[in-house]
Every structure is written in C-alpha cells, then in structure tokens.
Amino acid sequence: MKIHNTTGGKVFDAANYLFLTLVGIITLLPFIYVFAGSFANEAEITRRAFFVWPEQFTLGSYEYIFSTPAFIKALVTTVVVTVVGTVVQLILTVTMAYPLAKRNLRGRRLILSLVVFAMVFSGGMIPTFLLVKDLGLLNSYWALILPAAINPFSLIIIKNFFQELPAELEESAKMDGATEVGILWRILLPLSKPVLATFALFYAVGIWNDFMSPLLYLSDNSKWTLQMYLRQVTASSDLLGTGNVDPNYIPPEQGIKFAVIVVATLPILIFYPFLQKHFAKGMLIGSVKG
Amino acid sequence: MSAPVIDSKAAERKQPAAPAPRARATFPVHFAHYKWLYLLLLPGVVYFAVFRYGPMYGVSIAFKDYVPFLGVNGSPWVGFQQFRDFFSDPDFGRLLGNTLILAFLNLGIAFPLTIVLALLLNEVRLSILKRTVQTLVYIPHFLSWTIVASLSFLLFALDFGPLFLFINSVLGTHIDFLSDPAWFRPLIVLQDIWKNTGWGTIIFLAALSTVDQDQYEAAIIDGAGRFRRVWHITLPGIRSTIIVMLILAIGQMLNTGFEQIYLMTNALNRSVADVFDTYVYFVGITQGAYSYSTAVGLFKSLVGLVLIFGTNALAKRFNQSGLF
C-alpha cells in the first residue's frame, strides 16, 4: 500500500524511528555495561561511572569464578536440574494429555475439570511447603522438579493439539494393528515435534530461572542453584536482612558479580532466537482464540 | 505467560459431534478395553492428586493451630481465629495498601506504556527497524528476576553504580535508591517496564494487524492526518483487545510477583515492600507461623479467585457481544 506522506508525517516518522532506536538501545545498555564490566579490573569498575568497553581487558573475574567450587557446583546443578526437569515435565504432560484427548474415555471430563480448577486455585506457598517437607523432599533436587511437574495450562494446550490431529491417522494405524501406546509413540509424537520443542524451551527457561523453589526448599547452601548463588553474590549483605543468606559470607569484588551475571544470562541469550520465535507464537495461541 | 482466558471447552465445541454412542459398555469392560490409556493417565493423575490437591487439603491448617509433630490432621481446630488475628493486625492494612498501590502503579503506568509502544511500532514501515527493535525489547522477558534484581543492584550501587551517579548528579542529591523506602516503588515499576513492556506489545501488535486497511485509505482520501487516523481508526480497532487485557490485568492485580518483590526487599524498606506473597513467606517460612500465614495466603487466593472469575466473565462478554 502506497501512502502519500505529508511533511508532518515525515517528521513524525523520523522522531518515531529515533525514539524506538533509543528504546532498543536503552533496553540493551545494562547488558553491555555488565558484559564490559566482567572483562574489566576492579579499579576501572569503581573509577569509571559507565563504560561499554574496558580500557584494560582482563579475564580475572572469570578465572576467579571458574576456580570457585561453589560456583561450579551451582552451575552444574542448575544444568542437570534443568535438563532432568524438562524431560520429566515433557513426559508427564504428554502421557497425561494423550488419554485426555480421547473423547470417549470415561472419567475424562471429571479429570479435565479438576485440572482446570487447579489452574485457578492452588493450596498456596505454605501448604505446598509442608507437603514437600512431609514427603522428605526438603534439600532434595526433586523438590525443584516435582511440585510443578505438570503445568495445567500447557497440558490443556497439548491435549487440544492432539485432538485436532486428523482422526484418520490413528484409525489407519489401528487397522494395521498398532496399540494405543504405539500410536502415541510412532505417529503422534513425530507429528508434535515442533509443539513439544516449544514446550521444552518453555519448561527449560522456567526451571533455569526459578528462584522461588530453591529459596523455599533448599536451605542447605551447598546445594544451591545458580540463581541462589547469583543472589548471594550480587546483593550487598548489609541490605539483605531477609534471611537465607550465609552469615559468614564475605561479599566479593564487583567484577565477580558482573561475571556471574553474564554466565547466568548467557544460556538464555544463546537460545533467545528460538525462544523469540516459539514463545511469541505460543503466547498468541494461549491468549487470542481465533 | 499472560493470563489466559479460561475456556477449555472451546476446542471441544469446534469439533464435530462424536459418533452416536453404541450400547454403553459396563465400566470394567470399558476399563479393560482402554487399560493402556488409563495406565498412561495414571502418573498425571497421581501428580495432580499429590502436588495440586494435596496442598488444597493442607489449606485446612488455616482453620487450625498447626503443630508440626501433630501434623495437618492431628492439630486442633480453631475456626476463624487466624483470620480474625490477621484482620485485626495493623499489618493487614499496610499489606493491602502496599499491594494495591503497586497494582495500580502497574495498571496506570506500565499498561498504557505497552499500548503506546505497540502503536509506535505499528507506525514503523521500515520492517528491518521494526524487527530489530522488537528483538531487543523482548529479551528481558526471558531473564529471571534474580538477574533483573542483580542488574539493579549494580546499576544503582551506592557511590559507583552508573544510574546512582547519574540520577543523583541530576537531582543534586545523595540518595541510596536501593535502601530508601521512597524509591522502592519507582524501582519496582521501572523493573516491570524494562522486563515486560516489550513482550506485552505482542498481543496488541497482533490485534493491530487485524485492523481493516481499507479504512486507512478511505481516511487518507478524506484528508485525515497520522494522528487522526490513529485516534479514529487504530485505537477503536483494538479497543476490545485493550479492554480485555485491562480486565485480565485487574484479575491478576493481587499477584504482585513474589520473586521480584522478595529480591528487592531489605531491612530498610520493609514498611513499603511487604505485600501478601512476601509476607506469607516471612511469617510462614522464616518465623514458622504456618497456620497464620496459610490463612493470609488463603485470604489472598480467595480474593484473587473472585477477581479472576469476575473479570474472566466480564472479558468474555466484552469479547463476544462487542458492547463497544
């Protein structure tokens, strides 16, 4: 569509483009500062108010954190919990979604309404904490995975996705003698790969970023995840006063904080191109029903 | 993720009706026939029973005086005592005030900014610029609150943080933004804007793309300028989306976000920082007042539930009948 542009329109366009470019840059500036700071030495960080390029390039902060056992442990723990948690969530969600997609299965309606109710009402923080405690899962990594193992919202979306696949696929497989489990494994799952990849990303980001579960369930600081470690490193200790921080802890130099933030952010940035594509789509599936 | 309009039946309604039911088999026959499906269903059902409905049963301690070694069942009933204690506590008014102020700041500042950003992006005809800006402003959505809080701690760090130095030199002051209670709310709103404004535009941009293009051409022929077109065509075109999103945001307004508030709370700003979610944590987990904090959480959940159902019904009405 070609629109004749007036002078006022051109001025507006120029101002708008400039403004949006600034918005984009301002969004990015904190990262650039932290990234640059992670390669600068302590003196430079305290001396220069703001910089996007270190005068003296040093890997000192990274050498320090990667020789700190507590940091390595937190990093490895977080990677393992994220991978295992994502797999557990995918398996549990898919195995539950598939039977629920069969409209002639008895009891299905009841289970679905219970799932929907769990979407809008939960027992809350304390009863969930007491349950995890009673199950003996405090200070266990399973406490980071199991309490939120199935997201009711994604369960419903995957169920709907299975329902909308053509029924002929299953019927012809059945005539060839495939079992229900065989149909799920050999026909539905290959067809659902893009959807499942989206949810896998969704789950992985959720677990990687989770701060509340380790805060609630892991009081033993040798078991902390990266987010817990990050908080301990970056919060100035005199300001905390909110519990759950090792009292003997000595806050590190500023450069260390910069480097830990970069390491915690990097995986998200690496996966960001996929995230942007799939999440934007997922958000529209969930919110705007056509 | 955004708040979904809860409508699980929508997908089913679209489907053609199931074939006419055959003679209904007795349940054991049905069960035997579908035993593999029921087996697949089992882990999920166990999960919901234990981790979703277990805590709902545990909510009963809000009406008890929970003693850990007596357990949920063994602890004595006290009726509404915990609720009475909470409502008569001076903390109640403070928590309600803090929660509502944060919610209204969010609705009044972050929400309109999202629409403005979407409108500005929609006016961009240079698609490379539009895509680049979108790519940049979506990033913070994927970062944890721990990272957002850590970035804030560095940017506002006393005596050396770039924003500490910049704002104080503009104002000619020496304010420690991280501990000054007066700056707690502005910081929270700022974090919200940085993290979620960009991502929030997705819904509005999708709505904007459905506005009838012919109307713009007609308006141009009639001599309408840029702003008049936005005012008379674009905004009315996305009005129902704006209303639905606003209503949904109101439904979520008590959910101030535990992680964000907790991470920004410190000993000096507790008076303005405490909201229902973080209060439940401090009183329940760190002080061990399990029954009392469960009652606080239940009160918040119930009010939230009424808000969600009320606003969800409203949203559906606006969406379908198009009152506007």
HADDOCK unambig.tbl for C-alpha pairs under 7 A between the chains (distance, minus, plus):
assign (segid A and resid 9 and name CA) (segid B and resid 226 and name CA) 6.41 0.50 0.50
assign (segid A and resid 16 and name CA) (segid B and resid 120 and name CA) 6.75 0.50 0.50
assign (segid A and resid 20 and name CA) (segid B and resid 133 and name CA) 6.73 0.50 0.50
assign (segid A and resid 21 and name CA) (segid B and resid 133 and name CA) 6.67 0.50 0.50
assign (segid A and resid 24 and name CA) (segid B and resid 133 and name CA) 5.26 0.50 0.50
assign (segid A and resid 24 and name CA) (segid B and resid 136 and name CA) 5.57 0.50 0.50
assign (segid A and resid 24 and name CA) (segid B and resid 137 and name CA) 6.01 0.50 0.50
assign (segid A and resid 27 and name CA) (segid B and resid 136 and name CA) 6.86 0.50 0.50
assign (segid A and resid 27 and name CA) (segid B and resid 137 and name CA) 6.18 0.50 0.50
assign (segid A and resid 27 and name CA) (segid B and resid 194 and name CA) 6.78 0.50 0.50
assign (segid A and resid 28 and name CA) (segid B and resid 136 and name CA) 6.92 0.50 0.50
assign (segid A and resid 30 and name CA) (segid B and resid 151 and name CA) 6.89 0.50 0.50
assign (segid A and resid 46 and name CA) (segid B and resid 160 and name CA) 5.75 0.50 0.50
assign (segid A and resid 49 and name CA) (segid B and resid 160 and name CA) 6.30 0.50 0.50
assign (segid A and resid 49 and name CA) (segid B and resid 161 and name CA) 6.70 0.50 0.50
assign (segid A and resid 49 and name CA) (segid B and resid 162 and name CA) 5.09 0.50 0.50
assign (segid A and resid 50 and name CA) (segid B and resid 162 and name CA) 5.39 0.50 0.50
assign (segid A and resid 92 and name CA) (segid B and resid 43 and name CA) 6.78 0.50 0.50
assign (segid A and resid 92 and name CA) (segid B and resid 44 and name CA) 5.98 0.50 0.50
assign (segid A and resid 95 and name CA) (segid B and resid 40 and name CA) 5.30 0.50 0.50
assign (segid A and resid 95 and name CA) (segid B and resid 41 and name CA) 6.32 0.50 0.50
assign (segid A and resid 96 and name CA) (segid B and resid 40 and name CA) 6.29 0.50 0.50
assign (segid A and resid 96 and name CA) (segid B and resid 41 and name CA) 4.81 0.50 0.50
assign (segid A and resid 96 and name CA) (segid B and resid 44 and name CA) 5.30 0.50 0.50
assign (segid A and resid 99 and name CA) (segid B and resid 37 and name CA) 5.36 0.50 0.50
assign (segid A and resid 99 and name CA) (segid B and resid 40 and name CA) 6.96 0.50 0.50
assign (segid A and resid 99 and name CA) (segid B and resid 41 and name CA) 6.20 0.50 0.50
assign (segid A and resid 118 and name CA) (segid B and resid 52 and name CA) 6.48 0.50 0.50
assign (segid A and resid 120 and name CA) (segid B and resid 305 and name CA) 6.80 0.50 0.50
assign (segid A and resid 121 and name CA) (segid B and resid 305 and name CA) 6.93 0.50 0.50
assign (segid A and resid 122 and name CA) (segid B and resid 52 and name CA) 6.63 0.50 0.50
assign (segid A and resid 122 and name CA) (segid B and resid 56 and name CA) 6.25 0.50 0.50
assign (segid A and resid 123 and name CA) (segid B and resid 55 and name CA) 4.45 0.50 0.50
assign (segid A and resid 123 and name CA) (segid B and resid 56 and name CA) 4.09 0.50 0.50
assign (segid A and resid 123 and name CA) (segid B and resid 58 and name CA) 6.92 0.50 0.50
assign (segid A and resid 123 and name CA) (segid B and resid 59 and name CA) 5.78 0.50 0.50
assign (segid A and resid 124 and name CA) (segid B and resid 297 and name CA) 6.32 0.50 0.50
assign (segid A and resid 126 and name CA) (segid B and resid 284 and name CA) 6.66 0.50 0.50
assign (segid A and resid 126 and name CA) (segid B and resid 290 and name CA) 6.60 0.50 0.50
assign (segid A and resid 126 and name CA) (segid B and resid 294 and name CA) 5.81 0.50 0.50
assign (segid A and resid 127 and name CA) (segid B and resid 55 and name CA) 4.84 0.50 0.50
assign (segid A and resid 127 and name CA) (segid B and resid 58 and name CA) 5.04 0.50 0.50
assign (segid A and resid 127 and name CA) (segid B and resid 59 and name CA) 5.93 0.50 0.50
assign (segid A and resid 127 and name CA) (segid B and resid 294 and name CA) 6.99 0.50 0.50
assign (segid A and resid 128 and name CA) (segid B and resid 55 and name CA) 5.04 0.50 0.50
assign (segid A and resid 131 and name CA) (segid B and resid 55 and name CA) 6.63 0.50 0.50
assign (segid A and resid 147 and name CA) (segid B and resid 51 and name CA) 5.51 0.50 0.50
assign (segid A and resid 160 and name CA) (segid B and resid 11 and name CA) 6.32 0.50 0.50
assign (segid A and resid 180 and name CA) (segid B and resid 36 and name CA) 6.83 0.50 0.50
assign (segid A and resid 180 and name CA) (segid B and resid 37 and name CA) 7.00 0.50 0.50
assign (segid A and resid 209 and name CA) (segid B and resid 143 and name CA) 6.96 0.50 0.50
assign (segid A and resid 209 and name CA) (segid B and resid 144 and name CA) 4.69 0.50 0.50
assign (segid A and resid 211 and name CA) (segid B and resid 259 and name CA) 6.89 0.50 0.50
assign (segid A and resid 212 and name CA) (segid B and resid 259 and name CA) 6.36 0.50 0.50
assign (segid A and resid 227 and name CA) (segid B and resid 146 and name CA) 6.18 0.50 0.50
assign (segid A and resid 231 and name CA) (segid B and resid 146 and name CA) 6.28 0.50 0.50
assign (segid A and resid 231 and name CA) (segid B and resid 150 and name CA) 6.92 0.50 0.50
assign (segid A and resid 234 and name CA) (segid B and resid 150 and name CA) 5.61 0.50 0.50
assign (segid A and resid 234 and name CA) (segid B and resid 153 and name CA) 6.88 0.50 0.50
assign (segid A and resid 235 and name CA) (segid B and resid 150 and name CA) 6.99 0.50 0.50
assign (segid A and resid 235 and name CA) (segid B and resid 153 and name CA) 6.69 0.50 0.50
assign (segid A and resid 239 and name CA) (segid B and resid 266 and name CA) 5.39 0.50 0.50
assign (segid A and resid 239 and name CA) (segid B and resid 267 and name CA) 6.28 0.50 0.50
assign (segid A and resid 240 and name CA) (segid B and resid 266 and name CA) 4.95 0.50 0.50
assign (segid A and resid 240 and name CA) (segid B and resid 267 and name CA) 6.34 0.50 0.50
assign (segid A and resid 241 and name CA) (segid B and resid 266 and name CA) 5.88 0.50 0.50
assign (segid A and resid 241 and name CA) (segid B and resid 267 and name CA) 5.11 0.50 0.50
assign (segid A and resid 242 and name CA) (segid B and resid 266 and name CA) 6.19 0.50 0.50
assign (segid A and resid 242 and name CA) (segid B and resid 267 and name CA) 6.75 0.50 0.50
assign (segid A and resid 261 and name CA) (segid B and resid 147 and name CA) 6.56 0.50 0.50
assign (segid A and resid 265 and name CA) (segid B and resid 143 and name CA) 6.97 0.50 0.50
assign (segid A and resid 268 and name CA) (segid B and resid 142 and name CA) 6.97 0.50 0.50
assign (segid A and resid 280 and name CA) (segid B and resid 202 and name CA) 6.99 0.50 0.50
assign (segid A and resid 283 and name CA) (segid B and resid 1 and name CA) 6.72 0.50 0.50
assign (segid A and resid 284 and name CA) (segid B and resid 203 and name CA) 6.84 0.50 0.50
assign (segid A and resid 286 and name CA) (segid B and resid 4 and name CA) 5.99 0.50 0.50
assign (segid A and resid 287 and name CA) (segid B and resid 4 and name CA) 5.22 0.50 0.50
assign (segid A and resid 287 and name CA) (segid B and resid 5 and name CA) 6.44 0.50 0.50
